[in-house]
Amino acid sequence: MERHDVRNYPPRQDSVPTARRHTAWLAVAWGQPELAADAALLTSELATNALLHGSVWDRYFRVEVRLTGAVLRIEVTDPKGERRPEPRAALADHDQFGRGLHIVKALSAHWGCTDLVVGKTVWAECALEASECIPGSAGRDLEDIPGSNDSPGVERQRGP
């Protein structure tokens, strides 16, 4: 059985934790509580990128969560498509930016970007098998992700 949820969020900072909590709630409600933390962090990273790099002051961004037989997929669509996300390195240990897409890559089985007529969708997938997602169920710790010893939660990347 496929599950699907779509929410639109205004381009404001408080939308990111709201989207994060909702995605975690969906994972639990859909019978995948072991994915809730990963799904929440993926949503936070993707939504923050949309807010920082893809938002237009009067246009909402969309978070779509889909559960299929093998995958939990999170898609974040923003109205700007001219800048595709590209991982970059943090310049220093104390740098607040440059880790977000590395976290997305580490937490997801697959991720990517789809160009739209207007805007783009950045997506990440967690396989339902525990070995494909971290932290927690896969046996890897957040220390395996560059810069993750910093305070978790809010996206710390400047540019896709």
C-alpha positions in Angstrom: 0.0 0.0 0.0 1.3 3.4 -0.9 1.0 6.4 1.5 1.3 9.9 0.3 1.2 13.4 2.0 1.8 16.9 0.5 2.1 20.1 2.5 2.9 23.6 1.4 4.9 25.9 3.7 5.5 29.6 3.6 9.1 30.8 3.0 9.7 31.4 6.7 12.2 29.9 9.2 9.5 28.4 11.4 8.4 26.3 8.4 11.4 24.1 8.7 10.8 22.6 12.1 7.1 22.3 11.3 7.9 20.3 8.2 10.5 18.2 10.1 8.0 17.3 12.9 5.3 16.5 10.4 7.5 14.1 8.4 8.6 12.3 11.6 5.0 12.0 12.6 4.1 10.5 9.2 6.9 7.9 9.4 5.6 6.7 12.8 1.9 6.9 11.7 2.8 4.9 8.6 4.4 2.1 10.6 8.1 3.1 10.1 9.1 4.5 13.5 12.7 3.4 12.9 12.9 5.9 10.0 11.4 8.9 11.9 14.7 10.5 13.0 16.3 10.1 9.6 13.3 11.3 7.7 13.0 14.3 10.0 16.7 15.3 9.5 16.4 14.8 5.7 13.3 17.0 5.6 15.1 19.6 7.7 18.1 19.7 5.4 16.1 19.8 2.2 13.6 22.3 3.4 16.3 24.6 4.7 18.0 24.5 1.4 14.7 25.3 -0.3 14.2 28.2 2.1 17.8 29.6 1.8 18.4 29.0 -1.9 15.1 28.4 -3.7 12.5 30.6 -2.0 10.8 33.6 -3.4 9.2 35.9 -0.8 5.6 35.2 -1.9 5.9 31.6 -3.1 5.5 28.6 -0.8 7.7 25.5 -0.9 6.3 22.0 -1.0 7.2 19.0 1.1 5.9 15.7 -0.3 6.4 12.4 1.6 5.7 9.1 0.0 5.9 5.6 1.4 5.9 2.7 -1.1 6.7 -1.0 -0.6 10.4 -0.4 -0.3 11.1 3.3 0.1 10.3 6.4 2.1 10.8 9.3 -0.3 10.9 12.9 0.7 10.6 15.6 -1.9 11.0 19.3 -1.4 10.0 21.6 -4.3 10.9 25.3 -4.5 10.1 27.9 -7.1 13.7 28.6 -8.2 15.3 26.1 -10.5 18.4 28.0 -11.7 20.6 26.7 -8.9 21.0 22.9 -8.6 22.2 21.6 -5.3 25.9 20.6 -5.1 27.7 19.3 -2.0 30.5 21.6 -0.9 33.0 21.3 1.9 32.8 23.3 5.1 35.8 25.7 5.1 36.6 25.2 8.8 35.4 23.1 11.7 33.4 26.1 13.0 31.9 26.9 9.6 28.1 26.8 9.8 27.7 25.9 6.1 28.8 23.2 3.8 27.5 20.0 5.5 23.8 19.8 4.6 24.0 17.7 1.4 26.7 15.5 2.9 24.2 14.7 5.6 21.5 14.0 3.0 23.9 11.7 1.1 24.9 9.9 4.3 21.3 9.4 5.5 19.7 8.4 2.2 20.0 5.4 0.0 19.5 7.8 -3.0 19.0 11.5 -3.5 18.9 13.8 -6.5 17.3 16.8 -8.1 14.6 17.0 -10.8 14.2 20.2 -12.8 10.7 21.5 -13.3 9.2 24.0 -15.7 9.2 26.4 -12.8 11.5 25.5 -9.9 13.1 22.2 -8.9 12.5 19.2 -6.7 15.2 17.9 -4.5 14.5 14.4 -3.1 16.0 11.8 -0.9 15.0 8.2 -0.3 15.4 5.8 2.6 15.1 2.2 1.9 12.8 0.4 4.4 15.6 -2.1 5.2 17.4 -0.8 8.2 20.8 -1.3 6.6 20.2 1.5 4.1 19.5 4.3 6.6 21.5 5.9 9.4 21.8 6.8 12.2 20.5 4.3 14.7 19.2 1.3 12.9 22.1 0.9 10.5 24.8 0.9 13.2 26.5 4.1 12.1 26.7 7.1 14.3 26.3 10.7 13.4 30.1 11.0 13.9 30.4 9.4 10.5 29.0 12.5 8.9 31.4 15.4 8.5 30.5 18.2 10.9 27.7 16.4 12.6 29.2 16.9 16.0 27.9 20.5 15.8 24.4 21.2 17.0 22.0 19.0 15.0 18.8 20.1 13.3 19.0 23.2 11.2 20.6 23.1 7.8 24.0 24.7 7.9 24.8 24.9 4.2 25.0 28.2 2.2 24.6 27.1 -1.4 23.5 24.2 -3.4 
